[in-house]
Amino acid sequence: MRNKKLIGTGVALITPFNEDFTIDFNSLGVLIDHLIENKINYFVVMGTTAESATLSIEEQNKILKYIKEKTNNRVPIVFGLGGNDTNSILNRIHSLDFHGIEAVLSVCPYYNKPSQRGLLEHYSKISEVSPVDIILYNVPSRTALNIDVNTVVTLAERHSNIIGIKEASGNISQCMELILKCPSDFMIISGDDKMTFSIMSLGGVGVISVQAMAFPLLFSSMVKFILEKKIGEAKKCHYNLLKSVDMFYVDGNPPGVKQALKTIGICSSNQVRLPLVKMDSTNAKKISLLVCQTLDNKI
């Protein structure tokens, strides 16, 4: 693997907010400790789940600084650094303090819909200036653009610091093609909680998860079992997680996981910033019940 530190269960950290929409650093600290104690392997900071689109650069830098200090090198940190303006990303790379950052997660450019040749150029420019490893992030449901298999293969072959892809296309055939055609050390990481068992069983090396924030030990156990080829044990975890996974996204992300974290007492509030809104009250009751039922079940 191109970066063995990033094998296993990563979580895309939320940004907890107080009811007045300010950042709740106390809840963030509780969450970090809880996840590390329950075997999470690394954190993704400033991904989509962090509501990064609603955070200023100043806020993002404060959160990153806090997470570095709180984590204190106990687990690696991956920083979300993507967008649809290549030059702005390059400027951010030049200005960012990469001390304590293991890699960057760079989402496929959205809205302006470049060609596959444009994607090659975009990621090649990032590769040339990044002082740390790069994970591609393919999530067509959000970006309206797929990073095609041949594009990923070309990037993987040309740039040794492009170490893997967070694959959230929902297309299992595409995942199999990536595993088949990419260099053997290139890392296929599930970006879809529901498909983690399937992708890893086919040869993926881990996950960047949302649901694992609510069930860190259960999710990390599933991933560990798959890596150890203990498929029967992993399958039990998978089907336990499957009972609630859809509810985490029914009102968008991260309202579902924020409600779950409030239910179990990790976060003091389930507040989100507009244009997102809190879970519908009926759905909030459903996910709270499912979370409690799941936690009552032993691994």
C-alpha positions as CSV (number, residue, x, y, z in Angstrom):
1,M,0.0,0.0,0.0
2,R,1.2,3.5,-0.7
3,N,0.4,4.7,2.8
4,K,-0.1,2.0,5.3
5,K,-1.1,4.6,8.0
6,L,-4.4,5.1,6.1
7,I,-5.5,1.5,6.0
8,G,-8.7,0.8,8.0
9,T,-11.4,3.0,9.3
10,G,-11.3,6.7,8.8
11,V,-14.1,9.0,9.9
12,A,-15.2,12.3,8.2
13,L,-15.4,14.4,11.3
14,I,-18.4,16.7,11.8
15,T,-18.1,20.3,13.0
16,P,-20.2,20.5,16.2
17,F,-22.1,23.7,16.6
18,N,-23.7,25.4,19.6
19,E,-27.4,26.5,19.1
20,D,-26.1,29.9,18.2
21,F,-24.2,28.4,15.3
22,T,-20.7,29.0,16.8
23,I,-18.2,26.1,16.9
24,D,-18.6,23.8,19.9
25,F,-15.0,22.9,20.5
26,N,-15.9,21.1,23.8
27,S,-18.1,18.5,21.9
28,L,-15.5,18.2,19.2
29,G,-12.9,17.2,21.8
30,V,-15.2,14.7,23.4
31,L,-15.9,13.2,20.0
32,I,-12.2,12.9,19.2
33,D,-11.4,11.1,22.4
34,H,-14.4,8.8,22.0
35,L,-13.4,7.8,18.4
36,I,-9.8,7.1,19.3
37,E,-10.8,5.0,22.3
38,N,-13.0,3.0,20.0
39,K,-10.4,2.0,17.5
40,I,-10.9,4.5,14.7
41,N,-7.7,4.6,12.6
42,Y,-7.6,8.2,11.2
43,F,-9.6,11.4,10.9
44,V,-10.7,13.3,7.8
45,V,-10.9,17.0,8.7
46,M,-12.9,19.5,6.6
47,G,-14.6,17.0,4.4
48,T,-18.2,17.5,3.3
49,T,-19.5,16.1,6.6
50,A,-17.7,19.0,8.4
51,E,-20.0,21.4,6.6
52,S,-16.8,23.0,5.3
53,A,-18.7,24.9,2.6
54,T,-20.3,27.0,5.4
55,L,-17.0,27.6,7.3
56,S,-14.7,30.5,6.7
57,I,-11.0,29.9,6.0
58,E,-10.3,31.4,9.5
59,E,-12.8,28.9,11.1
60,Q,-11.3,26.0,9.2
61,N,-7.8,26.9,10.3
62,K,-8.9,27.2,14.0
63,I,-10.6,23.8,13.8
64,L,-7.6,22.2,12.1
65,K,-5.3,23.6,14.8
66,Y,-7.6,22.4,17.6
67,I,-7.8,18.9,16.1
68,K,-4.0,18.6,15.7
69,E,-3.5,19.6,19.3
70,K,-6.3,17.4,20.7
71,T,-5.3,14.4,18.6
72,N,-1.7,14.8,19.6
73,N,-0.4,12.4,17.0
74,R,-2.6,9.5,18.3
75,V,-4.0,9.0,14.8
76,P,-3.2,10.4,11.4
77,I,-5.1,13.4,10.0
78,V,-6.3,13.8,6.4
79,F,-7.3,17.3,5.4
80,G,-10.1,18.0,2.9
81,L,-8.6,20.3,0.2
82,G,-10.6,20.4,-3.0
83,G,-12.8,22.6,-5.1
84,N,-13.6,23.7,-8.6
85,D,-10.8,26.4,-9.0
86,T,-7.5,24.7,-9.4
87,N,-5.5,27.9,-8.8
88,S,-7.2,28.6,-5.5
89,I,-6.4,25.1,-4.3
90,L,-2.7,25.6,-5.2
91,N,-2.7,28.9,-3.3
92,R,-4.2,27.2,-0.3
93,I,-1.6,24.5,-0.4
94,H,1.2,27.1,-0.4
95,S,-0.3,28.9,2.6
96,L,-1.3,25.9,4.7
97,D,0.7,24.5,7.6
98,F,1.0,20.8,6.8
99,H,2.7,19.9,10.0
100,G,0.7,17.0,11.5
101,I,-1.2,16.3,8.2
102,E,-0.7,12.9,6.7
103,A,-2.5,13.5,3.4
104,V,-5.1,15.6,1.6
105,L,-8.5,14.4,0.4
106,S,-9.4,16.3,-2.8
107,V,-12.9,16.1,-4.2
108,C,-13.7,16.0,-7.9
109,P,-14.3,19.6,-9.2
110,Y,-18.0,20.3,-9.1
111,Y,-20.4,22.5,-11.0
112,N,-18.1,23.6,-13.9
113,K,-18.0,19.9,-15.1
114,P,-14.5,19.7,-16.7
115,S,-13.6,16.9,-19.2
116,Q,-11.6,13.9,-18.1
117,R,-8.5,15.6,-19.6
118,G,-9.3,18.6,-17.4
119,L,-9.4,16.3,-14.4
120,L,-6.0,14.9,-15.3
121,E,-4.5,18.4,-15.5
122,H,-6.3,19.5,-12.3
123,Y,-5.0,16.6,-10.1
124,S,-1.6,16.7,-11.8
125,K,-1.1,20.3,-10.8
126,I,-2.1,19.5,-7.2
127,S,0.3,16.5,-7.2
128,E,3.2,18.8,-8.3
129,V,2.9,21.1,-5.3
130,S,1.4,19.0,-2.5
131,P,4.0,18.3,0.3
132,V,1.9,15.3,1.4
133,D,0.0,12.4,-0.1
134,I,-3.2,12.9,-2.0
135,I,-6.4,10.9,-2.0
136,L,-8.9,11.5,-4.8
137,Y,-12.5,11.8,-3.9
138,N,-15.1,10.6,-6.4
139,V,-18.7,11.4,-5.4
140,P,-20.8,12.0,-8.5
141,S,-24.0,12.4,-6.5
142,R,-22.6,15.7,-5.2
143,T,-20.3,16.9,-8.0
144,A,-22.4,15.8,-11.1
145,L,-19.2,14.4,-12.5
146,N,-17.6,10.9,-12.4
147,I,-13.8,10.4,-12.3
148,D,-13.6,7.7,-14.9
149,V,-11.5,4.5,-14.3
150,N,-9.0,5.3,-17.0
151,T,-8.4,8.8,-15.5
152,V,-7.8,7.3,-12.1
153,V,-5.4,4.7,-13.6
154,T,-3.5,7.3,-15.4
155,L,-3.1,9.5,-12.3
156,A,-2.1,6.5,-10.2
157,E,0.6,5.5,-12.7
158,R,2.0,9.0,-13.2
159,H,2.0,10.3,-9.6
160,S,3.3,8.2,-6.8
161,N,2.0,10.8,-4.2
162,I,-1.6,10.2,-5.5
163,I,-2.0,7.2,-3.2
164,G,-5.7,6.2,-3.5
165,I,-9.3,7.2,-4.1
166,K,-12.3,7.6,-1.8
167,E,-14.8,5.9,-4.1
168,A,-18.4,7.0,-3.5
169,S,-19.9,6.5,-7.0
170,G,-22.2,3.7,-5.8
171,N,-21.1,1.7,-8.8
172,I,-19.8,-1.6,-7.7
173,S,-18.7,-2.4,-11.2
174,Q,-16.5,0.7,-11.3
175,C,-15.0,-0.3,-8.0
176,M,-14.1,-3.7,-9.3
177,E,-12.5,-2.1,-12.4
178,L,-10.4,0.2,-10.2
179,I,-9.2,-2.7,-8.1
180,L,-8.4,-4.7,-11.3
181,K,-6.7,-1.9,-13.4
182,C,-4.9,0.4,-10.9
183,P,-1.4,-0.4,-9.6
184,S,-1.5,-3.1,-6.9
185,D,-0.4,-0.6,-4.2
186,F,-3.0,2.0,-5.1
187,M,-5.6,2.2,-2.3
188,I,-9.3,1.9,-3.0
189,I,-11.2,3.4,0.0
190,S,-14.9,3.1,0.4
191,G,-16.7,6.4,0.5
192,D,-20.1,4.8,1.0
193,D,-20.9,3.3,4.5
194,K,-23.4,0.9,3.0
195,M,-21.0,-0.5,0.4
196,T,-17.9,-0.8,2.7
197,F,-18.3,-4.6,3.2
198,S,-18.7,-5.2,-0.5
199,I,-15.9,-2.9,-1.6
200,M,-13.4,-4.2,1.0
201,S,-14.4,-7.9,0.3
202,L,-13.4,-7.2,-3.3
203,G,-10.0,-5.7,-2.4
204,G,-10.6,-2.3,-0.9
205,V,-8.4,-1.3,2.0
206,G,-10.8,0.6,4.2
207,V,-13.4,3.3,4.5
208,I,-13.9,7.0,5.2
209,S,-17.2,6.8,7.1
210,V,-19.9,8.9,8.6
211,Q,-21.9,6.2,10.3
212,A,-18.7,5.1,12.2
213,M,-18.9,8.3,14.2
214,A,-22.0,6.9,15.9
215,F,-20.8,3.3,16.0
216,P,-17.0,3.5,16.0
217,L,-16.2,0.1,17.6
218,L,-18.8,-1.8,15.6
219,F,-17.6,-0.2,12.3
220,S,-13.9,-0.5,13.0
221,S,-14.4,-4.1,14.1
222,M,-16.1,-4.9,10.8
223,V,-13.2,-3.3,8.8
224,K,-10.6,-5.1,10.9
225,F,-12.4,-8.5,10.4
226,I,-12.4,-8.0,6.6
227,L,-8.7,-7.1,6.6
228,E,-8.1,-10.3,8.6
229,K,-10.2,-12.3,6.2
230,K,-12.7,-13.1,8.9
231,I,-15.7,-12.6,6.6
232,G,-18.3,-14.4,8.8
233,E,-17.6,-12.0,11.7
234,A,-17.5,-9.0,9.4
235,K,-20.8,-10.0,7.9
236,K,-22.5,-9.9,11.3
237,C,-21.2,-6.4,11.9
238,H,-22.3,-5.3,8.4
239,Y,-25.9,-6.5,8.8
240,N,-26.1,-4.9,12.2
241,L,-25.0,-1.6,10.7
242,L,-27.2,-2.0,7.7
243,K,-30.3,-1.7,9.9
244,S,-29.8,2.0,10.5
245,V,-27.5,3.2,7.7
246,D,-30.2,4.7,5.5
247,M,-31.6,6.9,8.3
248,F,-28.2,8.7,8.6
249,Y,-28.8,10.2,5.2
250,V,-32.6,10.6,4.9
251,D,-32.4,14.3,5.7
252,G,-29.0,14.9,4.2
253,N,-25.6,14.8,5.7
254,P,-24.6,15.5,8.5
255,P,-28.0,16.2,10.2
256,G,-28.5,12.4,10.7
257,V,-25.1,11.7,12.4
258,K,-25.4,14.9,14.4
259,Q,-28.7,13.7,15.8
260,A,-27.2,10.3,16.5
261,L,-24.3,11.9,18.4
262,K,-26.6,14.0,20.4
263,T,-28.7,10.9,21.3
264,I,-25.7,9.1,22.7
265,G,-24.4,12.2,24.6
266,I,-21.3,12.9,22.6
267,C,-22.5,16.3,21.3
268,S,-24.6,18.8,23.2
269,S,-26.5,20.0,20.1
270,N,-27.5,18.7,16.7
271,Q,-27.3,22.2,15.2
272,V,-26.3,22.6,11.5
273,R,-25.7,25.7,9.4
274,L,-28.1,26.8,6.6
275,P,-28.9,25.7,4.0
276,L,-28.9,22.5,6.0
277,V,-31.5,22.1,8.7
278,K,-31.9,19.7,11.6
279,M,-33.6,16.3,11.1
280,D,-37.3,16.2,10.8
281,S,-38.7,15.4,14.3
282,T,-40.2,12.1,13.1
283,N,-36.9,11.0,11.5
284,A,-35.0,12.2,14.6
285,K,-37.0,9.8,16.8
286,K,-36.5,7.0,14.4
287,I,-32.7,7.4,14.2
288,S,-32.4,7.8,18.0
289,L,-34.3,4.5,18.5
290,L,-32.1,2.7,15.9
291,V,-28.9,4.0,17.5
292,C,-30.0,2.8,20.9
293,Q,-31.0,-0.6,19.6
294,T,-27.7,-1.0,17.7
295,L,-25.6,0.0,20.7
296,D,-27.5,-2.5,22.8
297,N,-26.4,-5.3,20.5
298,K,-23.0,-6.8,21.2
299,I,-20.4,-7.1,18.4
